[in-house]
Amino acid sequence: MNNVFDINADPESFASPTEKLIWARTKLAIHKAQIAECEARKATGELVEVSLVRKQADAAGRAIRDAILALPDRVASMLVGRTEREIVVELRRECAALLNTVANEFAPPETDK
C-alpha cells in the first residue's frame, strides 16, 4: 500500500479496499476540519453569509441613491439669487457633506487587527 496518496484522486483508482477506506476517512477528516474552520471564522465575524452582504449592499445602494436624489430639493432654495461661483461652492459643500454622511453611515466596523 502506498503511504502517500492524492486526496482528490478517484476512489476507484485505489487497488485495495483498505486504501479506499483510508482515503475516505482522510477525506472526511479534512472536510470536518474545513467545516470547523469556517464555523470558527464565522463566530469571530471574519466570515459572513453572502445573502447578508447582498442585503446590506442593496440597502446601502438604495440609501445612497435616495440621498443623492434628495439633494436638489434640499439645496435649490438656498441657491436662488447667488452667483454662479457661489452656487458651485455651495453645491460642492453639500455634495461633500452628503458623501461624508453616507461614508460614515456605511463605514465598516472597527476590527482588532
TORGUBA-677337 format. One line per field, with one value per residue (C-alpha): residue in three letters; residue number from 0; x, y, z negated. Coordinates in Angstrom, 3 decimals, m for minus. Last residue first. Layout:
<kollos>
residu: ala_...
num: NUM_...
u: X_...
v: Y_...
w: Z_...
</kollos>
This chain:
<kollos>
residu: lys_asp_thr_glu_pro_pro_ala_phe_glu_asn_ala_val_thr_asn_leu_leu_ala_ala_cys_glu_arg_arg_leu_glu_val_val_ile_glu_arg_glu_thr_arg_gly_val_leu_met_ser_ala_val_arg_asp_pro_leu_ala_leu_ile_ala_asp_arg_ile_ala_arg_gly_ala_ala_asp_ala_gln_lys_arg_val_leu_ser_val_glu_val_leu_glu_gly_thr_ala_lys_arg_ala_glu_cys_glu_ala_ile_gln_ala_lys_his_ile_ala_leu_lys_thr_arg_ala_trp_ile_leu_lys_glu_thr_pro_ser_ala_phe_ser_glu_pro_asp_ala_asn_ile_asp_phe_val_asn_asn_met
num: 112_111_110_109_108_107_106_105_104_103_102_101_100_99_98_97_96_95_94_93_92_91_90_89_88_87_86_85_84_83_82_81_80_79_78_77_76_75_74_73_72_71_70_69_68_67_66_65_64_63_62_61_60_59_58_57_56_55_54_53_52_51_50_49_48_47_46_45_44_43_42_41_40_39_38_37_36_35_34_33_32_31_30_29_28_27_26_25_24_23_22_21_20_19_18_17_16_15_14_13_12_11_10_9_8_7_6_5_4_3_2_1_0
u: m6.430_m8.886_m11.558_m13.548_m16.907_m17.124_m18.275_m21.794_m23.203_m19.864_m19.449_m23.044_m22.604_m19.250_m20.799_m23.668_m21.348_m19.078_m22.073_m23.394_m20.018_m19.568_m23.072_m22.374_m19.093_m20.658_m23.643_m21.347_m19.363_m22.506_m23.710_m26.479_m30.071_m31.639_m29.092_m30.517_m33.943_m32.495_m30.473_m32.889_m34.809_m31.567_m30.035_m32.948_m31.882_m28.375_m29.641_m32.131_m29.454_m27.055_m29.736_m30.710_m27.114_m26.509_m29.644_m28.652_m25.132_m26.564_m28.890_m26.079_m23.732_m26.385_m27.051_m23.317_m23.107_m20.246_m16.680_m14.276_m17.055_m15.369_m18.113_m17.995_m14.245_m14.772_m17.584_m15.426_m12.526_m14.831_m16.205_m12.683_m11.654_m14.726_m13.893_m10.302_m11.400_m13.903_m11.230_m8.861_m11.542_m12.462_m8.819_m8.073_m11.155_m10.237_m6.682_m8.054_m10.444_m7.399_m6.066_m7.050_m8.162_m11.841_m11.515_m10.804_m7.955_m8.506_m6.794_m3.771_m1.892_1.023_1.740_1.221_0.000
v: 43.533_44.338_45.422_48.639_48.283_49.028_52.526_52.621_55.558_57.372_57.123_58.254_61.282_62.114_61.840_64.148_66.705_66.650_67.090_69.983_71.749_71.183_72.525_75.583_76.365_75.900_78.083_80.804_80.788_81.011_83.958_83.551_84.739_81.351_78.797_78.089_77.347_74.572_72.945_70.351_69.665_69.145_66.844_64.422_62.332_61.947_60.824_58.388_56.828_56.493_54.882_52.495_51.457_50.936_48.812_46.696_46.275_45.245_42.692_41.318_41.022_39.143_36.784_36.083_34.856_36.203_35.102_37.031_37.695_35.678_33.036_32.832_32.199_29.443_27.911_28.017_26.343_23.646_22.995_22.730_20.344_18.191_18.145_17.104_14.338_13.036_12.991_11.117_8.604_8.062_7.684_5.270_3.240_3.260_2.174_m0.661_m1.727_m2.307_m1.063_2.566_4.232_3.752_6.411_8.970_11.083_14.371_13.129_12.180_9.396_8.903_5.668_3.491_0.000
w: m13.628_m16.402_m13.964_m13.676_m11.971_m8.256_m7.361_m5.937_m7.896_m7.983_m4.204_m3.635_m5.887_m4.295_m0.820_m1.762_m3.352_m0.286_2.012_m0.096_m0.102_3.633_4.301_2.116_3.878_7.335_6.416_5.033_8.283_10.394_8.351_5.835_6.179_5.509_4.303_0.840_2.338_4.510_1.711_0.283_3.467_5.417_2.742_2.325_5.353_3.910_0.505_2.059_4.290_1.364_m0.804_2.006_2.600_m1.113_m1.480_1.522_0.166_m3.215_m1.630_0.565_m2.417_m4.381_m1.460_m1.126_m4.709_m6.775_m7.565_m9.801_m12.285_m15.038_m15.007_m11.192_m11.277_m13.849_m11.796_m8.661_m10.485_m11.858_m8.369_m6.955_m9.740_m9.110_m5.393_m6.065_m8.450_m5.883_m3.149_m5.453_m6.381_m2.717_m1.604_m4.441_m3.483_0.212_m0.622_m2.767_0.013_2.224_5.531_5.337_8.582_7.737_5.079_7.830_6.571_4.763_1.596_3.680_1.971_m0.357_m2.253_0.872_0.000
</kollos>
